Amino acid sequence: MVPFAVAGLIGWAVAGLILLVFFRGWLTEHDHQNWLWTCLAGFLWGFPGLAVMMRHDANRRRRRAG
């Protein structure tokens, strides 16, 4: 599960950086700056998700070992 959470974090970060670097002018002209905030929120919410997935994987390993 952890690789999925990491992939999500990377995906939101890359999307945000692409929008920031290449489309910032277009976003401002068309009043879509909230797309950048959405990418930031997705990236930041990925960290609690990563923590949950790490705990989930640890519990699954513990159950299988016991």
mmCIF file of the N, C-alpha and C atoms, coordinates in Angstrom:
data_MODEL
# 
_entry.id   MODEL 
# 
loop_
_atom_site.group_PDB 
_atom_site.id 
_atom_site.type_symbol 
_atom_site.label_atom_id 
_atom_site.label_alt_id 
_atom_site.label_comp_id 
_atom_site.label_asym_id 
_atom_site.label_entity_id 
_atom_site.label_seq_id 
_atom_site.pdbx_PDB_ins_code 
_atom_site.Cartn_x 
_atom_site.Cartn_y 
_atom_site.Cartn_z 
_atom_site.occupancy 
_atom_site.B_iso_or_equiv 
_atom_site.pdbx_formal_charge 
_atom_site.auth_seq_id 
_atom_site.auth_comp_id 
_atom_site.auth_asym_id 
_atom_site.auth_atom_id 
_atom_site.pdbx_PDB_model_num 
ATOM 1   N N  . MET A 1 1  ? 0.812  -1.192  0.000   1.00 0.00 ? 1  MET A N  1 
ATOM 2   C CA . MET A 1 1  ? 0.000  0.000   0.000   1.00 0.00 ? 1  MET A CA 1 
ATOM 3   C C  . MET A 1 1  ? 0.864  1.269   0.000   1.00 0.00 ? 1  MET A C  1 
ATOM 4   N N  . VAL A 1 2  ? 2.011  1.204   0.613   1.00 0.00 ? 2  VAL A N  1 
ATOM 5   C CA . VAL A 1 2  ? 2.875  2.387   0.697   1.00 0.00 ? 2  VAL A CA 1 
ATOM 6   C C  . VAL A 1 2  ? 3.263  2.904   -0.691  1.00 0.00 ? 2  VAL A C  1 
ATOM 7   N N  . PRO A 1 3  ? 3.600  2.024   -1.643  1.00 0.00 ? 3  PRO A N  1 
ATOM 8   C CA . PRO A 1 3  ? 3.944  2.559   -2.969  1.00 0.00 ? 3  PRO A CA 1 
ATOM 9   C C  . PRO A 1 3  ? 2.808  3.356   -3.618  1.00 0.00 ? 3  PRO A C  1 
ATOM 10  N N  . PHE A 1 4  ? 1.558  2.985   -3.344  1.00 0.00 ? 4  PHE A N  1 
ATOM 11  C CA . PHE A 1 4  ? 0.436  3.739   -3.892  1.00 0.00 ? 4  PHE A CA 1 
ATOM 12  C C  . PHE A 1 4  ? 0.367  5.136   -3.278  1.00 0.00 ? 4  PHE A C  1 
ATOM 13  N N  . ALA A 1 5  ? 0.595  5.229   -1.981  1.00 0.00 ? 5  ALA A N  1 
ATOM 14  C CA . ALA A 1 5  ? 0.581  6.530   -1.318  1.00 0.00 ? 5  ALA A CA 1 
ATOM 15  C C  . ALA A 1 5  ? 1.732  7.398   -1.814  1.00 0.00 ? 5  ALA A C  1 
ATOM 16  N N  . VAL A 1 6  ? 2.898  6.815   -1.985  1.00 0.00 ? 6  VAL A N  1 
ATOM 17  C CA . VAL A 1 6  ? 4.052  7.569   -2.487  1.00 0.00 ? 6  VAL A CA 1 
ATOM 18  C C  . VAL A 1 6  ? 3.798  8.022   -3.926  1.00 0.00 ? 6  VAL A C  1 
ATOM 19  N N  . ALA A 1 7  ? 3.211  7.143   -4.736  1.00 0.00 ? 7  ALA A N  1 
ATOM 20  C CA . ALA A 1 7  ? 2.894  7.514   -6.120  1.00 0.00 ? 7  ALA A CA 1 
ATOM 21  C C  . ALA A 1 7  ? 1.896  8.671   -6.147  1.00 0.00 ? 7  ALA A C  1 
ATOM 22  N N  . GLY A 1 8  ? 0.940  8.660   -5.244  1.00 0.00 ? 8  GLY A N  1 
ATOM 23  C CA . GLY A 1 8  ? -0.012 9.765   -5.168  1.00 0.00 ? 8  GLY A CA 1 
ATOM 24  C C  . GLY A 1 8  ? 0.659  11.066  -4.785  1.00 0.00 ? 8  GLY A C  1 
ATOM 25  N N  . LEU A 1 9  ? 1.538  11.008  -3.807  1.00 0.00 ? 9  LEU A N  1 
ATOM 26  C CA . LEU A 1 9  ? 2.294  12.203  -3.410  1.00 0.00 ? 9  LEU A CA 1 
ATOM 27  C C  . LEU A 1 9  ? 3.098  12.756  -4.592  1.00 0.00 ? 9  LEU A C  1 
ATOM 28  N N  . ILE A 1 10 ? 3.786  11.881  -5.279  1.00 0.00 ? 10 ILE A N  1 
ATOM 29  C CA . ILE A 1 10 ? 4.599  12.305  -6.421  1.00 0.00 ? 10 ILE A CA 1 
ATOM 30  C C  . ILE A 1 10 ? 3.706  12.857  -7.527  1.00 0.00 ? 10 ILE A C  1 
ATOM 31  N N  . GLY A 1 11 ? 2.579  12.202  -7.764  1.00 0.00 ? 11 GLY A N  1 
ATOM 32  C CA . GLY A 1 11 ? 1.664  12.661  -8.806  1.00 0.00 ? 11 GLY A CA 1 
ATOM 33  C C  . GLY A 1 11 ? 1.144  14.065  -8.552  1.00 0.00 ? 11 GLY A C  1 
ATOM 34  N N  . TRP A 1 12 ? 0.716  14.318  -7.317  1.00 0.00 ? 12 TRP A N  1 
ATOM 35  C CA . TRP A 1 12 ? 0.220  15.668  -6.985  1.00 0.00 ? 12 TRP A CA 1 
ATOM 36  C C  . TRP A 1 12 ? 1.342  16.693  -7.066  1.00 0.00 ? 12 TRP A C  1 
ATOM 37  N N  . ALA A 1 13 ? 2.538  16.332  -6.617  1.00 0.00 ? 13 ALA A N  1 
ATOM 38  C CA . ALA A 1 13 ? 3.662  17.267  -6.665  1.00 0.00 ? 13 ALA A CA 1 
ATOM 39  C C  . ALA A 1 13 ? 4.026  17.606  -8.105  1.00 0.00 ? 13 ALA A C  1 
ATOM 40  N N  . VAL A 1 14 ? 4.093  16.595  -8.954  1.00 0.00 ? 14 VAL A N  1 
ATOM 41  C CA . VAL A 1 14 ? 4.446  16.826  -10.358 1.00 0.00 ? 14 VAL A CA 1 
ATOM 42  C C  . VAL A 1 14 ? 3.368  17.658  -11.052 1.00 0.00 ? 14 VAL A C  1 
ATOM 43  N N  . ALA A 1 15 ? 2.103  17.321  -10.813 1.00 0.00 ? 15 ALA A N  1 
ATOM 44  C CA . ALA A 1 15 ? 1.011  18.088  -11.423 1.00 0.00 ? 15 ALA A CA 1 
ATOM 45  C C  . ALA A 1 15 ? 1.072  19.553  -10.984 1.00 0.00 ? 15 ALA A C  1 
ATOM 46  N N  . GLY A 1 16 ? 1.301  19.779  -9.705  1.00 0.00 ? 16 GLY A N  1 
ATOM 47  C CA . GLY A 1 16 ? 1.390  21.147  -9.204  1.00 0.00 ? 16 GLY A CA 1 
ATOM 48  C C  . GLY A 1 16 ? 2.557  21.905  -9.792  1.00 0.00 ? 16 GLY A C  1 
ATOM 49  N N  . LEU A 1 17 ? 3.704  21.243  -9.888  1.00 0.00 ? 17 LEU A N  1 
ATOM 50  C CA . LEU A 1 17 ? 4.876  21.914  -10.462 1.00 0.00 ? 17 LEU A CA 1 
ATOM 51  C C  . LEU A 1 17 ? 4.677  22.223  -11.942 1.00 0.00 ? 17 LEU A C  1 
ATOM 52  N N  . ILE A 1 18 ? 4.071  21.308  -12.672 1.00 0.00 ? 18 ILE A N  1 
ATOM 53  C CA . ILE A 1 18 ? 3.810  21.560  -14.095 1.00 0.00 ? 18 ILE A CA 1 
ATOM 54  C C  . ILE A 1 18 ? 2.871  22.746  -14.253 1.00 0.00 ? 18 ILE A C  1 
ATOM 55  N N  . LEU A 1 19 ? 1.801  22.761  -13.451 1.00 0.00 ? 19 LEU A N  1 
ATOM 56  C CA . LEU A 1 19 ? 0.875  23.888  -13.527 1.00 0.00 ? 19 LEU A CA 1 
ATOM 57  C C  . LEU A 1 19 ? 1.557  25.196  -13.145 1.00 0.00 ? 19 LEU A C  1 
ATOM 58  N N  . LEU A 1 20 ? 2.377  25.152  -12.116 1.00 0.00 ? 20 LEU A N  1 
ATOM 59  C CA . LEU A 1 20 ? 3.038  26.362  -11.640 1.00 0.00 ? 20 LEU A CA 1 
ATOM 60  C C  . LEU A 1 20 ? 4.035  26.901  -12.661 1.00 0.00 ? 20 LEU A C  1 
ATOM 61  N N  . VAL A 1 21 ? 4.816  26.013  -13.251 1.00 0.00 ? 21 VAL A N  1 
ATOM 62  C CA . VAL A 1 21 ? 5.882  26.447  -14.153 1.00 0.00 ? 21 VAL A CA 1 
ATOM 63  C C  . VAL A 1 21 ? 5.354  26.792  -15.547 1.00 0.00 ? 21 VAL A C  1 
ATOM 64  N N  . PHE A 1 22 ? 4.503  25.947  -16.106 1.00 0.00 ? 22 PHE A N  1 
ATOM 65  C CA . PHE A 1 22 ? 4.124  26.104  -17.508 1.00 0.00 ? 22 PHE A CA 1 
ATOM 66  C C  . PHE A 1 22 ? 2.767  26.777  -17.732 1.00 0.00 ? 22 PHE A C  1 
ATOM 67  N N  . PHE A 1 23 ? 1.874  26.711  -16.761 1.00 0.00 ? 23 PHE A N  1 
ATOM 68  C CA . PHE A 1 23 ? 0.510  27.191  -16.988 1.00 0.00 ? 23 PHE A CA 1 
ATOM 69  C C  . PHE A 1 23 ? 0.064  28.284  -16.024 1.00 0.00 ? 23 PHE A C  1 
ATOM 70  N N  . ARG A 1 24 ? 0.988  28.870  -15.312 1.00 0.00 ? 24 ARG A N  1 
ATOM 71  C CA . ARG A 1 24 ? 0.594  29.872  -14.314 1.00 0.00 ? 24 ARG A CA 1 
ATOM 72  C C  . ARG A 1 24 ? -0.130 31.057  -14.950 1.00 0.00 ? 24 ARG A C  1 
ATOM 73  N N  . GLY A 1 25 ? 0.373  31.534  -16.060 1.00 0.00 ? 25 GLY A N  1 
ATOM 74  C CA . GLY A 1 25 ? -0.274 32.650  -16.746 1.00 0.00 ? 25 GLY A CA 1 
ATOM 75  C C  . GLY A 1 25 ? -1.679 32.294  -17.212 1.00 0.00 ? 25 GLY A C  1 
ATOM 76  N N  . TRP A 1 26 ? -1.816 31.117  -17.799 1.00 0.00 ? 26 TRP A N  1 
ATOM 77  C CA . TRP A 1 26 ? -3.135 30.675  -18.272 1.00 0.00 ? 26 TRP A CA 1 
ATOM 78  C C  . TRP A 1 26 ? -4.099 30.526  -17.107 1.00 0.00 ? 26 TRP A C  1 
ATOM 79  N N  . LEU A 1 27 ? -3.612 29.946  -15.996 1.00 0.00 ? 27 LEU A N  1 
ATOM 80  C CA . LEU A 1 27 ? -4.474 29.776  -14.824 1.00 0.00 ? 27 LEU A CA 1 
ATOM 81  C C  . LEU A 1 27 ? -4.949 31.120  -14.292 1.00 0.00 ? 27 LEU A C  1 
ATOM 82  N N  . THR A 1 28 ? -4.062 32.102  -14.286 1.00 0.00 ? 28 THR A N  1 
ATOM 83  C CA . THR A 1 28 ? -4.435 33.437  -13.804 1.00 0.00 ? 28 THR A CA 1 
ATOM 84  C C  . THR A 1 28 ? -5.434 34.103  -14.753 1.00 0.00 ? 28 THR A C  1 
ATOM 85  N N  . GLU A 1 29 ? -5.185 33.996  -16.041 1.00 0.00 ? 29 GLU A N  1 
ATOM 86  C CA . GLU A 1 29 ? -6.086 34.610  -17.021 1.00 0.00 ? 29 GLU A CA 1 
ATOM 87  C C  . GLU A 1 29 ? -7.496 34.040  -16.959 1.00 0.00 ? 29 GLU A C  1 
ATOM 88  N N  . HIS A 1 30 ? -7.593 32.753  -16.706 1.00 0.00 ? 30 HIS A N  1 
ATOM 89  C CA . HIS A 1 30 ? -8.898 32.085  -16.713 1.00 0.00 ? 30 HIS A CA 1 
ATOM 90  C C  . HIS A 1 30 ? -9.448 31.852  -15.307 1.00 0.00 ? 30 HIS A C  1 
ATOM 91  N N  . ASP A 1 31 ? -8.828 32.486  -14.328 1.00 0.00 ? 31 ASP A N  1 
ATOM 92  C CA . ASP A 1 31 ? -9.286 32.418  -12.935 1.00 0.00 ? 31 ASP A CA 1 
ATOM 93  C C  . ASP A 1 31 ? -9.377 30.980  -12.409 1.00 0.00 ? 31 ASP A C  1 
ATOM 94  N N  . HIS A 1 32 ? -8.293 30.219  -12.645 1.00 0.00 ? 32 HIS A N  1 
ATOM 95  C CA . HIS A 1 32 ? -8.230 28.827  -12.186 1.00 0.00 ? 32 HIS A CA 1 
ATOM 96  C C  . HIS A 1 32 ? -7.061 28.605  -11.220 1.00 0.00 ? 32 HIS A C  1 
ATOM 97  N N  . GLN A 1 33 ? -6.724 29.615  -10.415 1.00 0.00 ? 33 GLN A N  1 
ATOM 98  C CA . GLN A 1 33 ? -5.624 29.443  -9.467  1.00 0.00 ? 33 GLN A CA 1 
ATOM 99  C C  . GLN A 1 33 ? -5.932 28.365  -8.448  1.00 0.00 ? 33 GLN A C  1 
ATOM 100 N N  . ASN A 1 34 ? -7.213 28.045  -8.265  1.00 0.00 ? 34 ASN A N  1 
ATOM 101 C CA . ASN A 1 34 ? -7.569 27.009  -7.293  1.00 0.00 ? 34 ASN A CA 1 
ATOM 102 C C  . ASN A 1 34 ? -7.008 25.646  -7.690  1.00 0.00 ? 34 ASN A C  1 
ATOM 103 N N  . TRP A 1 35 ? -6.657 25.456  -8.958  1.00 0.00 ? 35 TRP A N  1 
ATOM 104 C CA . TRP A 1 35 ? -6.048 24.194  -9.363  1.00 0.00 ? 35 TRP A CA 1 
ATOM 105 C C  . TRP A 1 35 ? -4.709 23.991  -8.653  1.00 0.00 ? 35 TRP A C  1 
ATOM 106 N N  . LEU A 1 36 ? -3.963 25.075  -8.481  1.00 0.00 ? 36 LEU A N  1 
ATOM 107 C CA . LEU A 1 36 ? -2.695 24.973  -7.749  1.00 0.00 ? 36 LEU A CA 1 
ATOM 108 C C  . LEU A 1 36 ? -2.942 24.607  -6.288  1.00 0.00 ? 36 LEU A C  1 
ATOM 109 N N  . TRP A 1 37 ? -3.966 25.208  -5.688  1.00 0.00 ? 37 TRP A N  1 
ATOM 110 C CA . TRP A 1 37 ? -4.299 24.894  -4.299  1.00 0.00 ? 37 TRP A CA 1 
ATOM 111 C C  . TRP A 1 37 ? -4.777 23.452  -4.175  1.00 0.00 ? 37 TRP A C  1 
ATOM 112 N N  . THR A 1 38 ? -5.471 22.958  -5.196  1.00 0.00 ? 38 THR A N  1 
ATOM 113 C CA . THR A 1 38 ? -5.912 21.563  -5.178  1.00 0.00 ? 38 THR A CA 1 
ATOM 114 C C  . THR A 1 38 ? -4.713 20.622  -5.195  1.00 0.00 ? 38 THR A C  1 
ATOM 115 N N  . CYS A 1 39 ? -3.720 20.933  -6.018  1.00 0.00 ? 39 CYS A N  1 
ATOM 116 C CA . CYS A 1 39 ? -2.506 20.118  -6.055  1.00 0.00 ? 39 CYS A CA 1 
ATOM 117 C C  . CYS A 1 39 ? -1.774 20.165  -4.716  1.00 0.00 ? 39 CYS A C  1 
ATOM 118 N N  . LEU A 1 40 ? -1.698 21.345  -4.127  1.00 0.00 ? 40 LEU A N  1 
ATOM 119 C CA . LEU A 1 40 ? -1.044 21.471  -2.830  1.00 0.00 ? 40 LEU A CA 1 
ATOM 120 C C  . LEU A 1 40 ? -1.788 20.665  -1.765  1.00 0.00 ? 40 LEU A C  1 
ATOM 121 N N  . ALA A 1 41 ? -3.114 20.762  -1.774  1.00 0.00 ? 41 ALA A N  1 
ATOM 122 C CA . ALA A 1 41 ? -3.906 20.019  -0.797  1.00 0.00 ? 41 ALA A CA 1 
ATOM 123 C C  . ALA A 1 41 ? -3.740 18.510  -0.999  1.00 0.00 ? 41 ALA A C  1 
ATOM 124 N N  . GLY A 1 42 ? -3.758 18.055  -2.251  1.00 0.00 ? 42 GLY A N  1 
ATOM 125 C CA . GLY A 1 42 ? -3.562 16.634  -2.527  1.00 0.00 ? 42 GLY A CA 1 
ATOM 126 C C  . GLY A 1 42 ? -2.206 16.151  -2.045  1.00 0.00 ? 42 GLY A C  1 
ATOM 127 N N  . PHE A 1 43 ? -1.198 16.968  -2.266  1.00 0.00 ? 43 PHE A N  1 
ATOM 128 C CA . PHE A 1 43 ? 0.153  16.610  -1.821  1.00 0.00 ? 43 PHE A CA 1 
ATOM 129 C C  . PHE A 1 43 ? 0.225  16.546  -0.297  1.00 0.00 ? 43 PHE A C  1 
ATOM 130 N N  . LEU A 1 44 ? -0.307 17.564  0.367   1.00 0.00 ? 44 LEU A N  1 
ATOM 131 C CA . LEU A 1 44 ? -0.221 17.600  1.834   1.00 0.00 ? 44 LEU A CA 1 
ATOM 132 C C  . LEU A 1 44 ? -1.077 16.520  2.483   1.00 0.00 ? 44 LEU A C  1 
ATOM 133 N N  . TRP A 1 45 ? -2.261 16.242  1.946   1.00 0.00 ? 45 TRP A N  1 
ATOM 134 C CA . TRP A 1 45 ? -3.105 15.177  2.495   1.00 0.00 ? 45 TRP A CA 1 
ATOM 135 C C  . TRP A 1 45 ? -2.515 13.801  2.225   1.00 0.00 ? 45 TRP A C  1 
ATOM 136 N N  . GLY A 1 46 ? -1.556 13.738  1.316   1.00 0.00 ? 46 GLY A N  1 
ATOM 137 C CA . GLY A 1 46 ? -0.888 12.469  1.050   1.00 0.00 ? 46 GLY A CA 1 
ATOM 138 C C  . GLY A 1 46 ? -0.036 11.997  2.215   1.00 0.00 ? 46 GLY A C  1 
ATOM 139 N N  . PHE A 1 47 ? 0.454  12.910  3.015   1.00 0.00 ? 47 PHE A N  1 
ATOM 140 C CA . PHE A 1 47 ? 1.305  12.512  4.140   1.00 0.00 ? 47 PHE A CA 1 
ATOM 141 C C  . PHE A 1 47 ? 0.532  11.759  5.223   1.00 0.00 ? 47 PHE A C  1 
ATOM 142 N N  . PRO A 1 48 ? -0.648 12.225  5.631   1.00 0.00 ? 48 PRO A N  1 
ATOM 143 C CA . PRO A 1 48 ? -1.422 11.389  6.562   1.00 0.00 ? 48 PRO A CA 1 
ATOM 144 C C  . PRO A 1 48 ? -1.813 10.053  5.923   1.00 0.00 ? 48 PRO A C  1 
ATOM 145 N N  . GLY A 1 49 ? -2.113 10.074  4.638   1.00 0.00 ? 49 GLY A N  1 
ATOM 146 C CA . GLY A 1 49 ? -2.425 8.831   3.935   1.00 0.00 ? 49 GLY A CA 1 
ATOM 147 C C  . GLY A 1 49 ? -1.235 7.885   3.935   1.00 0.00 ? 49 GLY A C  1 
ATOM 148 N N  . LEU A 1 50 ? -0.047 8.426   3.737   1.00 0.00 ? 50 LEU A N  1 
ATOM 149 C CA . LEU A 1 50 ? 1.164  7.609   3.775   1.00 0.00 ? 50 LEU A CA 1 
ATOM 150 C C  . LEU A 1 50 ? 1.356  6.995   5.154   1.00 0.00 ? 50 LEU A C  1 
ATOM 151 N N  . ALA A 1 51 ? 1.121  7.785   6.199   1.00 0.00 ? 51 ALA A N  1 
ATOM 152 C CA . ALA A 1 51 ? 1.259  7.267   7.564   1.00 0.00 ? 51 ALA A CA 1 
ATOM 153 C C  . ALA A 1 51 ? 0.269  6.132   7.823   1.00 0.00 ? 51 ALA A C  1 
ATOM 154 N N  . VAL A 1 52 ? -0.957 6.292   7.348   1.00 0.00 ? 52 VAL A N  1 
ATOM 155 C CA . VAL A 1 52 ? -1.970 5.244   7.523   1.00 0.00 ? 52 VAL A CA 1 
ATOM 156 C C  . VAL A 1 52 ? -1.561 3.980   6.779   1.00 0.00 ? 52 VAL A C  1 
ATOM 157 N N  . MET A 1 53 ? -1.064 4.129   5.557   1.00 0.00 ? 53 MET A N  1 
ATOM 158 C CA . MET A 1 53 ? -0.658 2.957   4.768   1.00 0.00 ? 53 MET A CA 1 
ATOM 159 C C  . MET A 1 53 ? 0.554  2.265   5.392   1.00 0.00 ? 53 MET A C  1 
ATOM 160 N N  . MET A 1 54 ? 1.462  3.034   5.967   1.00 0.00 ? 54 MET A N  1 
ATOM 161 C CA . MET A 1 54 ? 2.616  2.420   6.636   1.00 0.00 ? 54 MET A CA 1 
ATOM 162 C C  . MET A 1 54 ? 2.153  1.612   7.845   1.00 0.00 ? 54 MET A C  1 
ATOM 163 N N  . ARG A 1 55 ? 1.218  2.166   8.606   1.00 0.00 ? 55 ARG A N  1 
ATOM 164 C CA . ARG A 1 55 ? 0.679  1.445   9.763   1.00 0.00 ? 55 ARG A CA 1 
ATOM 165 C C  . ARG A 1 55 ? -0.074 0.196   9.306   1.00 0.00 ? 55 ARG A C  1 
ATOM 166 N N  . HIS A 1 56 ? -0.830 0.318   8.240   1.00 0.00 ? 56 HIS A N  1 
ATOM 167 C CA . HIS A 1 56 ? -1.581 -0.815  7.700   1.00 0.00 ? 56 HIS A CA 1 
ATOM 168 C C  . HIS A 1 56 ? -0.638 -1.934  7.275   1.00 0.00 ? 56 HIS A C  1 
ATOM 169 N N  . ASP A 1 57 ? 0.417  -1.590  6.540   1.00 0.00 ? 57 ASP A N  1 
ATOM 170 C CA . ASP A 1 57 ? 1.380  -2.594  6.097   1.00 0.00 ? 57 ASP A CA 1 
ATOM 171 C C  . ASP A 1 57 ? 2.091  -3.241  7.276   1.00 0.00 ? 57 ASP A C  1 
ATOM 172 N N  . ALA A 1 58 ? 2.437  -2.458  8.297   1.00 0.00 ? 58 ALA A N  1 
ATOM 173 C CA . ALA A 1 58 ? 3.105  -3.022  9.479   1.00 0.00 ? 58 ALA A CA 1 
ATOM 174 C C  . ALA A 1 58 ? 2.177  -3.991  10.199  1.00 0.00 ? 58 ALA A C  1 
ATOM 175 N N  . ASN A 1 59 ? 0.904  -3.633  10.329  1.00 0.00 ? 59 ASN A N  1 
ATOM 176 C CA . ASN A 1 59 ? -0.048 -4.541  10.981  1.00 0.00 ? 59 ASN A CA 1 
ATOM 177 C C  . ASN A 1 59 ? -0.245 -5.811  10.163  1.00 0.00 ? 59 ASN A C  1 
ATOM 178 N N  . ARG A 1 60 ? -0.284 -5.691  8.861   1.00 0.00 ? 60 ARG A N  1 
ATOM 179 C CA . ARG A 1 60 ? -0.447 -6.870  8.008   1.00 0.00 ? 60 ARG A CA 1 
ATOM 180 C C  . ARG A 1 60 ? 0.757  -7.799  8.135   1.00 0.00 ? 60 ARG A C  1 
ATOM 181 N N  . ARG A 1 61 ? 1.982  -7.242  8.163   1.00 0.00 ? 61 ARG A N  1 
ATOM 182 C CA . ARG A 1 61 ? 3.175  -8.069  8.343   1.00 0.00 ? 61 ARG A CA 1 
ATOM 183 C C  . ARG A 1 61 ? 3.158  -8.762  9.694   1.00 0.00 ? 61 ARG A C  1 
ATOM 184 N N  . ARG A 1 62 ? 2.710  -8.040  10.732  1.00 0.00 ? 62 ARG A N  1 
ATOM 185 C CA . ARG A 1 62 ? 2.641  -8.613  12.077  1.00 0.00 ? 62 ARG A CA 1 
ATOM 186 C C  . ARG A 1 62 ? 1.631  -9.757  12.129  1.00 0.00 ? 62 ARG A C  1 
ATOM 187 N N  . ARG A 1 63 ? 0.484  -9.582  11.492  1.00 0.00 ? 63 ARG A N  1 
ATOM 188 C CA . ARG A 1 63 ? -0.535 -10.639 11.475  1.00 0.00 ? 63 ARG A CA 1 
ATOM 189 C C  . ARG A 1 63 ? -0.050 -11.875 10.745  1.00 0.00 ? 63 ARG A C  1 
ATOM 190 N N  . ARG A 1 64 ? 0.646  -11.676 9.626   1.00 0.00 ? 64 ARG A N  1 
ATOM 191 C CA . ARG A 1 64 ? 1.153  -12.817 8.859   1.00 0.00 ? 64 ARG A CA 1 
ATOM 192 C C  . ARG A 1 64 ? 2.263  -13.542 9.586   1.00 0.00 ? 64 ARG A C  1 
ATOM 193 N N  . ALA A 1 65 ? 3.081  -12.814 10.352  1.00 0.00 ? 65 ALA A N  1 
ATOM 194 C CA . ALA A 1 65 ? 4.184  -13.441 11.087  1.00 0.00 ? 65 ALA A CA 1 
ATOM 195 C C  . ALA A 1 65 ? 3.682  -14.191 12.304  1.00 0.00 ? 65 ALA A C  1 
ATOM 196 N N  . GLY A 1 66 ? 2.565  -13.735 12.872  1.00 0.00 ? 66 GLY A N  1 
ATOM 197 C CA . GLY A 1 66 ? 2.076  -14.327 14.122  1.00 0.00 ? 66 GLY A CA 1 
ATOM 198 C C  . GLY A 1 66 ? 1.116  -15.390 13.861  1.00 0.00 ? 66 GLY A C  1 
# 
